[in-house]
């Protein structure tokens, strides 16, 4: 698949103001990251798409609840076969959660990525 490259929630343009495209392994990682940065029910055309941010909006953040929400979100991409590894770091002072993930795709390829989410 080929799609727009997105960095910091913005479409990327090259030096000639052309939209930069992303495909292959990079597109698959971007697709998974976009699920994590989209709140569940945020996209009205597909309300089941996104990450359940309610697990981050509690007084006592439960890492196991975050882990389950991450796995559920990653599996929204039909190309993901399984989540192989997850490392979740909750930084309470800076109010951030870092998610390092390794997923096995239907193609058999292992992909690694990272996403940092705000605890708000």
Phi and psi in degrees as a GROMACS rama.xvg file:
@    title "Ramachandran Plot"
@    xaxis  label "Phi"
@    yaxis  label "Psi"
@TYPE xy
-129.792  135.802  UNK-2
-151.371  175.519  UNK-3
-66.2714  141.18  UNK-4
-79.8583  132.172  UNK-5
-123.261  128.104  UNK-6
-130.811  128.779  UNK-7
52.891  42.6493  UNK-8
65.9868  16.4638  UNK-9
-122.76  144.204  UNK-10
-69.6524  137.767  UNK-11
-92.4103  135.812  UNK-12
-116.303  148.406  UNK-13
-87.5265  -171.824  UNK-14
-63.5567  -22.6073  UNK-15
-100.843  18.838  UNK-16
61.8875  28.723  UNK-17
-92.398  144.323  UNK-18
-68.9409  130.522  UNK-19
-82.8191  133.443  UNK-20
-103.538  157.809  UNK-21
-133.394  143.135  UNK-22
-150.89  173.846  UNK-23
67.6205  -141.359  UNK-24
-57.835  -41.5793  UNK-25
-64.2928  -37.2229  UNK-26
-67.3513  -39.0257  UNK-27
-64.3576  -43.3366  UNK-28
-64.292  -43.6407  UNK-29
-60.9624  -40.1013  UNK-30
-60.9997  -43.6992  UNK-31
-66.2798  -44.0042  UNK-32
-60.6262  -37.3968  UNK-33
-65.1727  -33.5386  UNK-34
-63.6033  -42.7744  UNK-35
-65.464  -31.9288  UNK-36
-91.9864  -1.3001  UNK-37
-101.664  126.886  UNK-38
-74.1264  140.414  UNK-39
-53.8888  134.925  UNK-40
72.7089  4.86617  UNK-41
-73.1185  -39.629  UNK-42
-92.1497  106.607  UNK-43
-62.4874  -24.4359  UNK-44
-78.2912  -19.5575  UNK-45
-146.083  77.3244  UNK-46
-62.9663  -22.2225  UNK-47
-82.2041  -4.02282  UNK-48
-83.1269  133.762  UNK-49
125.881  178.67  UNK-50
-99.794  139.119  UNK-51
-79.1909  90.7663  UNK-52
-68.0239  -12.603  UNK-53
-61.5332  -24.3196  UNK-54
-71.0498  -16.2149  UNK-55
-96.8619  -10.427  UNK-56
-103.513  30.9277  UNK-57
-107.796  160.49  UNK-58
-63.5921  -46.219  UNK-59
-108.134  104.932  UNK-60
-68.9476  126.075  UNK-61
-100.598  111.519  UNK-62
-62.2526  -32.4342  UNK-63
-67.6226  -38.8055  UNK-64
-65.2484  -38.628  UNK-65
-63.3489  -45.4044  UNK-66
-56.4172  -47.2149  UNK-67
-63.5466  -40.9973  UNK-68
-65.8554  -37.1959  UNK-69
-65.3932  -45.8245  UNK-70
-62.1281  -44.4634  UNK-71
-61.2198  -43.0124  UNK-72
-66.1501  -45.9664  UNK-73
-60.2576  -37.2973  UNK-74
-73.9113  -2.51799  UNK-75
-70.4087  -24.1688  UNK-76
-80.9484  116.808  UNK-77
-64.0588  -13.939  UNK-78
-81.4877  -13.0064  UNK-79
-79.5192  123.691  UNK-80
-86.1245  -47.215  UNK-81
-161.664  154.838  UNK-82
-87.7981  114.943  UNK-83
-85.0114  -43.1243  UNK-84
-140.83  145.479  UNK-85
-139.56  132.013  UNK-86
-126.078  116.221  UNK-87
-114.448  123.073  UNK-88
-116.047  117.314  UNK-89
-97.3313  117.805  UNK-90
-106.497  94.1569  UNK-91
-65.2314  -38.0379  UNK-92
-64.1191  -45.9884  UNK-93
-87.6964  -3.92934  UNK-94
56.4717  51.0644  UNK-95
-131.94  152.001  UNK-96
-123.102  124.568  UNK-97
-101.69  127.713  UNK-98
-115.727  112.502  UNK-99
-101.145  128.231  UNK-100
-134.129  152.924  UNK-101
-132.585  122.008  UNK-102
-122.588  147.438  UNK-103
-98.9698  125.653  UNK-104
-89.0637  163.411  UNK-105
-57.3451  -28.779  UNK-106
-71.8013  -10.9581  UNK-107
95.7136  -11.1627  UNK-108
-75.5651  141.688  UNK-109
-95.8607  128.957  UNK-110
-118.489  143.053  UNK-111
-121.055  144.055  UNK-112
-157.205  175.701  UNK-113
-144.805  144.015  UNK-114
-140.249  139.756  UNK-115
-113.106  123.911  UNK-116
-115.422  147.747  UNK-117
-83.649  138.356  UNK-118
-91.239  108.911  UNK-119
